Amino acid sequence: MTATSKKKIGFLSGLGAKNPYENYQLFAGELSKQFDIEQINLTTPDTLAQKKPDVLVIAGVDAALGEKEKAQIKDYLDKGGAAMVMADAVSIDDQTLFISASKETISDLMKEYGISVDRKVLYDLKSNETIRFGDGPISYVLPYPFWARVFAVDNEVPPILKLNTIVLPWASPLHVNANVAKERQLTVTELFKTSQFGGAQDVNFSALPSNEFSKDNLGALTAAVSVVSQKPAEGAGWALRMVVVGDSDFLSDNYIAGSAENL
């Protein structure tokens, strides 16, 4: 009998990206039941073309992409690659909860595929997690709108089959540029959205539970999308497929423990 080889998932390494051995052990453990897992560093030219992962995971990059790294990712995607992009357009200080704009540029690359990741923080005044604040003998359990519980737009869509909700901590909202998508013949599908009480706040503030949340311009904001090319890549029998989420923490070990449905 011949063993069937597993498909391969490659995690982008370097550039501050989250990896399967330090940040995503639980997530990677689930994936490893069906896939081979490896890390891919793009400092060497043509690494991605040689590795040829079936899916490329780009998670939490917090530094600017160099031109060579950007070119490799674009080449992989444009030749029919599949990717899961978890973009952190904002950074948070775990001690002070101060939120600032991230230095990453993967969000800028996504604009070339019709997806903008706002450098803002998403919140939901109605659908959110209740979390514990405070150390020592006195602590408080409070609703925290910056940890939004977002809803599947259609849980029959293949990337999120049967998944109804996920919790996204300090996520950023996404916007679709319909003109770019049309020009590049891409189909963009909304996967997860906030409730009708969703909003977004500009950076450079402390995301404390006592924060004053604006109730102006509330609505259902997009938190995750899929992008699929309408035609196969030249020379390949398949087309670009990508999922973009405005947060990378939701699958990390620190948050999975409290939100197991994210897996």
NUVOLO-8732 format. One record per residue (C-alpha): residue in three letters; x, y, z. Coordinates in steps of 0.2 Angstrom, whole numbers, plus 2048, in hexadecimal, padded with zeros to 3 digits. Layout:
<nodes>
alaXYZ;...
</nodes>
This chain:
<nodes>
met800800800;thr8068127FC;ala80381F80A;thr7FA82E804;ser80583E806;lys7FD84C810;lys7FB85D809;lys80786A80F;ile80387A819;gly81188781A;phe812894827;leu81B8A4822;ser8298A682F;gly8338B6833;leu82D8C8832;gly8258C5844;ala8198B983D;lys8108AD849;asn81689B847;pro80F88A84A;tyr81B885858;glu81A894863;asn80989D860;tyr7FE890857;gln80288085F;leu7EF87B861;phe7EB881850;ala7FA878848;gly7F6868852;glu7E586784A;leu7EC86B839;ser7F985E83B;lys7EC85083C;gln7E9853829;phe7F885D823;asp80B85E824;ile81086F82C;glu820878828;gln82788A82A;ile82C89481B;asn8388A281B;leu8398AD80C;thr84A8B580F;thr8518A9801;pro84A8AD7F0;asp83E8A07E8;thr83B8987F9;leu8288987F7;ala8298927E5;gln8348837EA;lys82A87E7FA;lys81A8807F1;pro80E87E800;asp7FC8797FD;val7F7887808;leu80289680E;val7FD89D820;ile8028AF822;ala7FF8B3834;gly8028C383F;val8118CA834;asp8168DA83E;ala8248E0833;ala8248E8821;leu8268DB813;gly8368DD808;glu8348DE7F6;lys83A8CC7F4;glu82E8C5800;lys8208CE7F9;ala8248C87E7;gln8258B67ED;ile8148B77F5;lys80C8C07E6;asp8148B37DA;tyr80D8A57E5;leu7FC8AC7E6;asp7FB8B17D4;lys8008A07CE;gly7F18987D7;gly7F78977E9;ala7EC8957F8;ala7EE8A0807;met7E78A4818;val7EC8B681D;met7EA8BC82F;ala7EF8CE82E;asp7F28D983D;ala7F08EB838;val7F18F084A;ser7FD8EC858;ile7F88EB86B;asp8038EC87A;asp7FD8DD885;gln8018E7895;thr7F98F8892;leu7ED8F2884;phe7F390187A;ile7EF8FF868;ser7F9906859;ala7FB904847;ser8068F5842;lys8158F6837;glu8108E782D;thr80D8E981A;ile8048D9816;ser7F48E3817;asp7FB8EE809;leu7FE8DE7FE;met7EC8D9801;lys7E68E97F9;glu7EC8E27E8;tyr7DF8D47EA;gly7D18E07EE;ile7D28DF801;ser7D68ED80D;val7DA8EA81F;asp7D68FA829;arg7E2900836;lys7D4901842;val7CD8F6850;leu7BD8ED84E;tyr7B08EC85C;asp79F8E685F;leu7948ED86C;lys7888DF86D;ser7918CF867;asn7A18CE871;glu7AA8C387E;thr7AA8C6891;ile7BC8C5898;arg7C48C78A8;phe7CE8D78AD;gly7D98DA8BC;asp7E78D18C5;gly7E78CB8D7;pro7D88C88E3;ile7CE8D58DA;ser7C98D28C7;tyr7BA8D78BD;val7B18CD8AF;leu7AB8D98A2;pro7A48D9890;tyr7B28DE885;pro7AC8E5874;phe7BE8E486C;trp7BD8D186D;ala7AF8D0860;arg7A58C085E;val7A28C184B;phe7968B6841;ala7978AB832;val78E8B3823;asp78B8A281C;asn792893825;glu78F888815;val79E89180D;pro7AD88480C;pro7BA88E816;ile7AE88F825;leu7A2880823;lys79787F833;leu7A188C83C;asn794899843;thr79F8A584D;ile7B18A9852;val7B88B685E;leu7C48C2857;pro7CF8CC864;trp7D48DD85E;ala7D08DA84C;ser7CF8E683E;pro7C18E8832;leu7C38E481F;his7BC8ED810;val7BA8E67FE;asn7C08F07EF;ala7B38EA7E2;asn7BD8F37D4;val7CD8EA7D8;ala7C48D97DA;lys7BB8DB7C9;glu7CA8E07C0;arg7D48D17C7;gln7C58C67C4;leu7C48C17D7;thr7B58BC7E0;val7B58C37F2;thr7A98BB7FF;glu7A68C1810;leu7A88B481D;phe7A68BC82E;lys79E8CC833;thr79A8D5844;ser7888D8849;gln77F8E8844;phe7878F0853;gly7998EF84D;gly7A58FE84C;ala7B7902849;gln7C390D853;asp7D291684D;val7E3911855;asn7EE919862;phe7E3916872;ser7E290A880;ala7D58FC87D;leu7CF8FC88F;pro7BE8F5893;ser7B9906899;asn7BC90D888;glu7AF919881;phe7A8910872;ser7A091B864;lys78E916860;asp78F91F84F;asn78F91783F;leu78D905846;gly78A8F783A;ala78F8E5835;leu7A18E6831;thr7AB8D9827;ala7B98D0831;ala7BD8C2825;val7BC8BE812;ser7C08B1805;val7C88B67F5;val7C78AA7E6;ser7CD8AD7D4;gln7C08AA7C7;lys7CD8A27BB;pro7DB8967BD;ala7EC89D7BE;glu7F689C7AD;gly7FF88B7AC;ala7F58847BC;gly7E587A7BD;trp7DF8847CC;ala7DC8967D1;leu7E18A27E0;arg7D889E7F0;met7DA8A9800;val7D28AC810;val7D68BD818;val7D28C182B;gly7D68D2833;asp7DE8C9843;ser7EB8BC846;asp7E88B9859;phe7D88B0858;leu7E089F854;ser7EF8A2860;asp7F189686F;asn7ED8A587B;tyr7DC8A8874;ile7D789686E;ala7D6891880;gly7C789D883;ser7C089C872;ala7C188A86C;glu7B488C85F;asn7C2896855;leu7C9885850;
</nodes>
